[in-house]
Amino acid sequence: MSDPSSQRASRDPGGCGPPEPEDNPKRRQILDGARRMFLAQGFEGASMQDVARAAGVSKGTLYVYFDSKEAMFEALVLTECGRLQRTIRQLGAGVEGVEHELRQIARSMIDTLLQDEVMAAMRMMIGAGEKFPDLARKIYEAGPMRSIETLAEYFALRVTRGDLAMQDCREAGAEFVDLVLAGLQRRALLMMPPLSDAGTDAFVRRRVARFLAVYAPNATAPEPRQ
């Protein structure tokens, strides 16, 4: 394992270089402390000293790994988004029927992104986004945009196999994310009770069917506008 100070030096000054390895125990320890502090005190309320205390490390050690609260928050988001994107790739391996895999992907997205901690982080970012626009942009790029790109890769595979028919896989990825998440995220953000497991499964079936009604090879293409 490389020395953490050399890892820090290898990142660009803006803190948006390659994400740090997830298997670094000290880094995980710090991020666990940061997560607890952000959830307890909010993004702006938590200080670097608070995070160091919660993580059980010195402030000097904290700065070896992270330059700022923004860098820690971004790392937390990158970690969770990276897990989701790996899950999408695993579920979208193209070994089962496209409808089945799309349902699995949709359910995984819902289960991951509607967790209480994730929704709390989203509320924090909505509240802090105006004051920290660069951080908000990085999180958008790390989360929704990378997930859309991951879905686009899967759709492209299915197009080459003749399972889907679409001209712009990236646009279709964005549509899939909105179709699956938009309404449920709005409910969660406004503290409405979540759907039951059975209700979520039914919701996923309807949304995937709606998606395939447009993008299945035998779907009726909309008439061009005059």
C-alpha positions as CSV (number, residue, x, y, z in Angstrom):
1,M,0.0,0.0,0.0
2,S,1.4,3.4,-1.0
3,D,2.1,6.1,1.5
4,P,-1.0,8.3,2.0
5,S,1.0,11.5,1.7
6,S,2.2,10.5,-1.7
7,Q,-1.4,9.7,-2.7
8,R,-2.5,13.2,-1.6
9,A,0.3,14.8,-3.5
10,S,-0.7,12.9,-6.7
11,R,-4.2,14.5,-6.6
12,D,-4.8,17.8,-8.4
13,P,-5.2,20.9,-6.3
14,G,-8.9,21.0,-6.9
15,G,-9.3,17.6,-5.2
16,C,-11.0,16.0,-8.3
17,G,-8.3,13.6,-9.3
18,P,-8.6,9.8,-9.2
19,P,-10.6,8.6,-6.2
20,E,-8.5,7.1,-3.4
21,P,-8.4,3.3,-2.9
22,E,-11.3,2.1,-0.8
23,D,-9.2,-0.5,0.9
24,N,-7.2,2.0,2.9
25,P,-8.2,1.3,6.5
26,K,-7.3,4.8,7.8
27,R,-9.1,6.5,5.0
28,R,-12.2,4.4,5.6
29,Q,-11.9,5.3,9.3
30,I,-11.9,9.0,8.5
31,L,-14.8,8.7,6.1
32,D,-16.9,6.8,8.6
33,G,-16.3,9.7,11.1
34,A,-17.1,12.3,8.4
35,R,-20.3,10.5,7.6
36,R,-21.4,10.5,11.2
37,M,-20.6,14.2,11.6
38,F,-22.3,15.3,8.4
39,L,-25.5,13.4,9.3
40,A,-25.5,14.7,12.8
41,Q,-24.5,18.3,12.2
42,G,-25.0,18.9,8.5
43,F,-22.4,19.8,6.0
44,E,-21.8,23.4,7.1
45,G,-22.1,22.6,10.8
46,A,-19.4,19.9,10.9
47,S,-15.9,21.1,11.2
48,M,-12.6,19.4,10.4
49,Q,-11.9,19.1,14.1
50,D,-15.3,17.5,14.6
51,V,-14.5,14.9,12.0
52,A,-11.0,14.2,13.4
53,R,-12.6,13.6,16.8
54,A,-15.3,11.4,15.5
55,A,-12.8,9.4,13.4
56,G,-10.4,9.1,16.3
57,V,-7.4,10.6,14.4
58,S,-5.4,13.8,14.8
59,K,-6.3,16.8,12.7
60,G,-2.9,16.5,11.1
61,T,-3.6,12.9,10.0
62,L,-7.0,14.1,8.6
63,Y,-5.2,16.6,6.4
64,V,-2.9,14.0,5.1
65,Y,-5.9,12.3,3.4
66,F,-8.3,15.2,2.8
67,D,-7.7,18.9,2.2
68,S,-11.2,20.0,3.2
69,K,-14.7,19.1,4.1
70,E,-15.6,19.4,0.5
71,A,-13.1,16.7,-0.4
72,M,-14.4,14.4,2.2
73,F,-18.0,14.8,1.2
74,E,-17.1,14.3,-2.4
75,A,-15.2,11.1,-1.5
76,L,-18.2,9.8,0.4
77,V,-20.4,10.4,-2.7
78,L,-17.8,8.8,-5.0
79,T,-17.7,5.7,-2.8
80,E,-21.4,5.2,-2.8
81,C,-21.8,6.0,-6.5
82,G,-19.0,3.8,-7.4
83,R,-20.6,0.9,-5.7
84,L,-23.9,1.5,-7.5
85,Q,-22.2,1.8,-10.9
86,R,-20.3,-1.5,-10.3
87,T,-23.6,-3.1,-9.3
88,I,-25.2,-1.9,-12.5
89,R,-22.4,-3.4,-14.5
90,Q,-22.8,-6.7,-12.7
91,L,-26.5,-6.9,-13.1
92,G,-26.3,-5.7,-16.7
93,A,-23.9,-8.4,-17.8
94,G,-26.2,-9.4,-20.7
95,V,-26.5,-13.0,-19.7
96,E,-30.3,-12.9,-19.0
97,G,-33.2,-11.3,-20.7
98,V,-33.1,-7.6,-21.1
99,E,-36.4,-7.0,-19.2
100,H,-35.2,-9.1,-16.3
101,E,-31.9,-7.3,-16.1
102,L,-33.5,-3.9,-16.4
103,R,-35.8,-4.7,-13.5
104,Q,-32.8,-5.8,-11.4
105,I,-30.9,-2.6,-12.3
106,A,-34.0,-0.4,-11.5
107,R,-34.6,-2.1,-8.2
108,S,-30.9,-1.8,-7.2
109,M,-30.9,1.9,-8.1
110,I,-34.0,2.5,-5.9
111,D,-32.7,0.5,-3.0
112,T,-29.3,2.3,-3.1
113,L,-30.4,5.9,-3.8
114,L,-33.4,6.0,-1.5
115,Q,-31.6,4.9,1.6
116,D,-32.0,7.3,4.5
117,E,-28.4,8.3,4.6
118,V,-28.3,9.0,0.8
119,M,-31.4,11.1,1.0
120,A,-29.9,13.0,4.0
121,A,-26.8,13.7,1.9
122,M,-28.9,14.9,-1.0
123,R,-30.8,17.3,1.3
124,M,-27.5,18.6,2.6
125,M,-26.2,19.1,-0.9
126,I,-29.4,20.9,-2.0
127,G,-29.0,23.2,1.0
128,A,-25.3,23.8,0.5
129,G,-25.2,23.8,-3.3
130,E,-25.7,27.5,-3.8
131,K,-22.7,28.2,-1.4
132,F,-20.6,25.4,-2.8
133,P,-21.4,25.2,-6.5
134,D,-18.2,23.5,-7.5
135,L,-18.9,20.7,-5.0
136,A,-22.5,20.4,-6.3
137,R,-21.2,20.1,-9.8
138,K,-18.7,17.4,-8.9
139,I,-21.3,15.4,-7.1
140,Y,-23.7,15.6,-10.0
141,E,-20.9,14.4,-12.4
142,A,-19.9,11.6,-10.0
143,G,-23.5,10.4,-9.3
144,P,-26.2,10.9,-12.0
145,M,-23.9,11.5,-14.9
146,R,-21.7,8.5,-14.3
147,S,-24.7,6.3,-13.7
148,I,-26.2,7.5,-17.0
149,E,-22.9,6.7,-18.8
150,T,-22.8,3.2,-17.2
151,L,-26.4,2.6,-18.4
152,A,-25.5,3.9,-21.8
153,E,-22.7,1.2,-22.0
154,Y,-25.2,-1.5,-21.2
155,F,-27.8,-0.2,-23.7
156,A,-25.1,-0.1,-26.4
157,L,-24.4,-3.8,-25.7
158,R,-28.0,-4.6,-26.0
159,V,-28.4,-2.6,-29.2
160,T,-25.6,-4.6,-30.8
161,R,-27.4,-7.8,-29.9
162,G,-30.7,-6.6,-31.2
163,D,-32.4,-6.5,-27.8
164,L,-32.9,-2.7,-27.8
165,A,-33.4,-0.2,-30.6
166,M,-32.2,3.4,-29.9
167,Q,-30.2,6.1,-31.6
168,D,-28.7,7.8,-28.5
169,C,-27.9,5.4,-25.7
170,R,-26.8,8.2,-23.4
171,E,-30.1,10.0,-23.8
172,A,-31.9,6.7,-23.1
173,G,-29.8,6.3,-20.0
174,A,-31.0,9.7,-18.7
175,E,-34.6,8.8,-19.5
176,F,-34.3,5.5,-17.6
177,V,-32.8,7.2,-14.5
178,D,-35.7,9.8,-14.5
179,L,-38.3,7.1,-15.2
180,V,-37.2,5.0,-12.3
181,L,-36.1,7.5,-9.7
182,A,-37.7,10.9,-10.2
183,G,-41.0,10.3,-8.5
184,L,-39.7,8.2,-5.7
185,Q,-36.9,10.6,-4.9
186,R,-39.4,13.5,-4.7
187,R,-41.5,11.5,-2.3
188,A,-38.4,10.7,-0.2
189,L,-37.1,14.3,-0.2
190,L,-40.5,15.5,1.1
191,M,-40.5,12.8,3.8
192,M,-43.4,10.8,2.4
193,P,-43.5,7.1,3.5
194,P,-41.7,4.7,1.0
195,L,-43.6,2.2,-1.0
196,S,-43.8,-1.3,0.3
197,D,-41.6,-4.0,-1.2
198,A,-44.5,-5.3,-3.2
199,G,-45.4,-1.7,-4.3
200,T,-41.8,-1.1,-5.3
201,D,-41.7,-4.3,-7.4
202,A,-44.9,-3.3,-9.1
203,F,-43.6,0.2,-9.8
204,V,-40.4,-1.3,-11.3
205,R,-42.4,-3.6,-13.6
206,R,-44.5,-0.7,-14.8
207,R,-41.5,1.6,-15.4
208,V,-39.4,-1.0,-17.2
209,A,-42.4,-2.0,-19.4
210,R,-42.9,1.7,-20.3
211,F,-39.2,2.0,-21.2
212,L,-39.3,-1.1,-23.4
213,A,-42.5,0.1,-25.0
214,V,-40.3,2.8,-26.6
215,Y,-37.0,1.1,-27.0
216,A,-37.7,-2.6,-27.7
217,P,-36.9,-3.6,-31.3
218,N,-40.6,-4.1,-32.1
219,A,-41.8,-0.9,-30.5
220,T,-43.8,1.4,-32.6
221,A,-41.6,4.4,-33.3
222,P,-43.4,7.8,-32.9
223,E,-44.3,9.5,-36.1
224,P,-41.9,12.3,-37.1
225,R,-43.1,15.8,-36.5
226,Q,-44.2,17.7,-39.5
